[in-house]
Amino acid sequence: MAVYWVCVVLVVMFAVINANSVKKELKTLQLLHIVFRHGDRTPISLYPTDPNIHYRWPVGMGELTALGKLQNYQLGRFLRERYKDFLTNDPEEVSARSSGKNRCLESAESNIAGMYPPVGKWIWNANLSWQPVPIQTVPLPEDDLLNPESECPEAEKEQQHILHSPKGQQYIKEHEDLFDYMSNHSGANIKYWKDVDYVFNAMWIEKKYNLTIPDWSLPVWDEMAAVSNMSFYWPFSTKLAQRLRGGPVLGEIISHMLQKAKGELSETSKIFIYSTHDTMVAAVLSALGVFNNIAPPYCAAILIELHSDGEHEHTVRLLYLNSSNPEKEPQRPITLTLPGCHPHCQLGKFVQLTRDIIPVDWKKECGLIEDPPILSKQAVVIVVMLGLPLFILLIIVSVVLWRYCCREDDSFPYQLVPTV
């Protein structure tokens, strides 16, 4: 019994110390960015031999479930509690952007519902603890910020480069027995890590919802899980891939922080949230050099805090929230350290260390905008040689015509006006 009470006291003491520590840390907070994955969803697709092929998901394929909505709502409540001394009740201090997928839009709505319940003058219905907050989005093919599969030819070329690189081919060779085994049993054509993830993800969700899992999957379950995790590493394993996929949203975040440091950001702006996909969370973590090569779970959130010491010194702190049960109280965020810096990284240093993964002109770097053709030196010489005689001829013709016109004017017949 004595041991029990000692444990209780220690837990309470830790909670108090932790709360005081967080409160102290947030006194210097100036701006907050949150990039998070949507909540629990149904399978995006099924494999040909799936025993649950005729099962009808109530919300359809690839959509946010009731559990997913709860997870995001709880995430919002957690964030409200954590940042209660920084945030106010004014919904205008939050800017929200979401991927165009329904599951991301609904996740953003659920998150904000938990983070910004109406209080005081913001209550518009006494029987409803909710208020509308604008969420911005753009068409999926054009979304360079939050859609990791937006149209980008150069990024697609880089994926092929990674796939056919010596390291990529070596990894495929190491798991070719698994690929053959899965192809034979699933009916899907398993060629590389992404194919494994699609099949395994469907099984993983079906298992979670107590649906039938084929016996053939059990002996290779752990290997499928490992390859599925690595399917989030390989697509962003090069600087170019990181720059084209994770770079745009990081570029916007850095721009906001620089504006805040210079006093150019609206005083009401306190928090920017981005609702996106697991692959985009992995892309951002990879670009920052802090990815743990584990698939981001539902509601995984990257917290990017901008702090100020009050003397014009601004620092950036990175945190990662990756609770396996976000519908319950999320675990304490993990502090991440940008390679080459400290947990509280000076803003200037942060900008310097991330410069090579921020695209200057994303559309141009993606190959969506072609540069105007540039003439070679030989072409310039040819143009000059052909153009100069024509220019001289044009001058000669102009002079001749001018002289001819003058002569015509001089020979024009005229008569004296008779005097009366």
Backbone hydrogen bonds, N-H to C=O, Kabsch-Sander energy under -0.5 kcal/mol:
donor,donor_aa,acceptor,acceptor_aa,energy
5,W,1,M,-2.0
6,V,2,A,-2.0
7,C,3,V,-2.3
8,V,4,Y,-2.2
9,V,5,W,-2.5
10,L,6,V,-2.3
11,V,7,C,-2.5
12,V,8,V,-2.4
13,M,9,V,-2.7
14,F,10,L,-2.6
15,A,11,V,-2.4
16,V,12,V,-2.5
17,I,13,M,-2.7
18,N,14,F,-2.8
19,A,15,A,-2.5
20,N,16,V,-2.5
21,S,17,I,-2.3
22,V,18,N,-2.5
23,K,19,A,-2.3
24,K,20,N,-2.2
25,E,21,S,-2.3
26,L,22,V,-2.0
27,K,24,K,-1.0
28,T,25,E,-1.0
29,L,26,L,-0.9
30,Q,306,L,-3.6
31,L,306,L,-1.4
32,L,270,K,-2.2
33,H,304,I,-2.1
34,I,272,F,-2.5
35,V,302,I,-2.2
36,F,34,I,-0.6
36,F,274,Y,-2.6
37,R,300,A,-2.5
38,H,276,T,-1.5
42,T,63,E,-1.9
49,T,186,S,-2.1
50,D,47,Y,-2.1
53,I,50,D,-1.5
55,Y,52,N,-1.9
57,W,55,Y,-0.7
60,G,57,W,-1.5
62,G,43,P,-1.5
63,E,60,G,-0.7
65,T,40,D,-2.4
69,K,65,T,-1.9
70,L,66,A,-2.0
71,Q,67,L,-2.7
72,N,68,G,-2.0
73,Y,69,K,-2.2
74,Q,70,L,-2.7
75,L,71,Q,-2.1
76,G,72,N,-2.4
77,R,73,Y,-2.0
78,F,74,Q,-2.5
79,L,75,L,-2.5
80,R,76,G,-2.3
81,E,77,R,-2.3
82,R,78,F,-2.8
83,Y,79,L,-2.5
84,K,81,E,-1.0
86,F,83,Y,-1.8
87,L,83,Y,-3.1
93,E,90,D,-1.6
94,V,91,P,-1.2
95,S,271,I,-2.4
96,A,134,P,-0.5
97,R,273,I,-2.3
98,S,136,Q,-2.7
99,S,275,S,-2.3
104,C,101,K,-0.7
105,L,101,K,-2.3
106,E,102,N,-3.0
107,S,103,R,-1.2
108,A,104,C,-2.3
109,E,105,L,-2.1
110,S,106,E,-2.4
111,N,107,S,-2.7
112,I,108,A,-2.5
113,A,109,E,-1.9
114,G,110,S,-1.5
115,M,111,N,-1.8
116,Y,112,I,-3.2
122,W,119,V,-2.0
123,I,120,G,-1.8
128,L,125,N,-2.2
130,W,128,L,-1.7
136,Q,96,A,-2.7
142,E,139,P,-1.4
143,D,139,P,-0.6
143,D,140,L,-1.4
144,D,142,E,-1.3
147,N,143,D,-1.1
150,S,147,N,-1.8
151,E,141,P,-1.4
154,E,366,C,-2.1
155,A,152,C,-0.7
156,E,152,C,-2.1
157,K,153,P,-2.2
158,E,154,E,-2.0
159,Q,155,A,-1.8
160,Q,156,E,-1.6
161,H,157,K,-2.1
162,I,158,E,-2.6
163,L,159,Q,-2.5
164,H,160,Q,-2.2
165,S,162,I,-0.9
169,Q,165,S,-2.9
170,Q,166,P,-2.1
171,Y,167,K,-2.2
172,I,168,G,-2.1
173,K,169,Q,-2.4
174,E,170,Q,-2.0
175,H,171,Y,-1.0
175,H,172,I,-0.6
176,E,173,K,-1.1
179,F,175,H,-2.1
180,D,176,E,-2.5
181,Y,177,D,-2.4
182,M,178,L,-3.0
183,S,179,F,-2.3
184,N,180,D,-2.4
185,H,181,Y,-1.7
186,S,182,M,-3.1
187,G,183,S,-1.4
190,I,188,A,-1.1
191,K,189,N,-0.8
195,D,192,Y,-0.8
196,V,192,Y,-1.4
197,D,193,W,-2.1
198,Y,194,K,-1.9
199,V,195,D,-1.7
200,F,196,V,-3.0
201,N,197,D,-2.9
202,A,198,Y,-1.4
203,M,199,V,-2.0
204,W,200,F,-3.0
205,I,201,N,-2.2
206,E,202,A,-2.3
207,K,203,M,-2.8
208,K,204,W,-1.8
209,Y,205,I,-1.6
210,N,207,K,-1.7
211,L,206,E,-3.2
217,S,214,P,-1.4
218,L,215,D,-1.2
220,V,217,S,-0.7
221,W,218,L,-1.1
224,M,220,V,-2.7
225,A,221,W,-2.3
226,A,222,D,-2.1
227,V,223,E,-2.5
228,S,224,M,-2.6
229,N,225,A,-2.2
230,M,226,A,-1.9
231,S,227,V,-1.1
232,F,229,N,-1.7
233,Y,230,M,-1.0
234,W,230,M,-2.3
236,F,233,Y,-1.4
237,S,234,W,-1.7
242,Q,238,T,-2.3
243,R,239,K,-2.6
244,L,240,L,-2.4
245,R,241,A,-1.8
246,G,242,Q,-1.5
247,G,242,Q,-1.6
250,L,246,G,-1.4
251,G,247,G,-2.8
252,E,248,P,-1.9
253,I,249,V,-2.2
254,I,250,L,-2.8
255,S,251,G,-2.1
256,H,252,E,-2.2
257,M,253,I,-2.2
258,L,254,I,-2.5
259,Q,255,S,-2.3
260,K,256,H,-2.4
261,A,257,M,-2.4
262,K,258,L,-1.7
263,G,259,Q,-0.5
263,G,260,K,-1.0
264,E,259,Q,-3.2
265,L,259,Q,-0.9
269,S,266,S,-1.3
270,K,93,E,-2.4
270,K,268,T,-0.5
271,I,93,E,-2.1
272,F,32,L,-2.4
273,I,95,S,-2.7
274,Y,34,I,-2.9
275,S,97,R,-2.4
276,T,36,F,-2.8
276,T,274,Y,-0.6
281,V,277,H,-2.1
282,A,278,D,-2.4
283,A,279,T,-2.0
284,V,280,M,-2.3
285,L,281,V,-2.4
286,S,282,A,-2.5
287,A,283,A,-2.4
288,L,284,V,-1.8
289,G,286,S,-1.2
290,V,285,L,-2.7
291,F,285,L,-0.6
299,C,38,H,-1.9
300,A,297,P,-2.1
301,A,321,L,-2.9
302,I,35,V,-3.1
303,L,301,A,-0.6
303,L,319,L,-2.7
304,I,33,H,-2.9
304,I,302,I,-0.6
305,E,303,L,-0.6
305,E,317,R,-2.7
306,L,31,L,-2.8
307,H,305,E,-0.6
307,H,315,T,-3.1
308,S,28,T,-2.1
309,D,313,E,-1.8
314,H,312,H,-0.7
315,T,307,H,-1.9
316,V,345,C,-3.4
317,R,305,E,-2.4
318,L,336,L,-0.7
319,L,303,L,-2.4
320,Y,334,I,-2.5
321,L,301,A,-3.1
322,N,320,Y,-0.6
328,K,325,N,-2.0
334,I,320,Y,-3.2
336,L,318,L,-2.5
338,L,336,L,-0.5
341,C,338,L,-2.2
345,C,316,V,-2.5
345,C,343,P,-0.9
347,L,314,H,-2.8
350,F,346,Q,-2.9
351,V,347,L,-2.6
352,Q,348,G,-2.1
353,L,349,K,-2.7
354,T,350,F,-1.3
355,R,351,V,-0.6
355,R,352,Q,-0.8
357,I,354,T,-1.6
358,I,355,R,-1.3
365,E,361,D,-2.8
366,C,362,W,-2.1
367,G,363,K,-0.6
367,G,364,K,-1.0
368,L,363,K,-2.6
369,I,363,K,-0.9
375,L,373,P,-0.5
380,V,376,S,-2.2
381,V,377,K,-2.3
382,I,378,Q,-2.3
383,V,379,A,-2.6
384,V,380,V,-2.4
385,M,381,V,-2.7
386,L,382,I,-2.4
387,G,383,V,-2.7
388,L,384,V,-2.7
390,L,386,L,-1.0
391,F,387,G,-2.4
392,I,388,L,-2.5
393,L,389,P,-2.8
394,L,390,L,-2.3
395,I,391,F,-1.9
396,I,392,I,-2.4
397,V,393,L,-2.6
398,S,394,L,-2.2
399,V,395,I,-2.4
400,V,396,I,-2.6
401,L,397,V,-2.5
402,W,398,S,-2.1
403,R,399,V,-2.5
404,Y,400,V,-2.3
405,C,401,L,-2.3
406,C,402,W,-2.1
407,R,403,R,-2.2
408,E,404,Y,-2.1
409,D,405,C,-1.9
410,D,406,C,-1.8
411,S,407,R,-1.6
412,F,409,D,-0.9
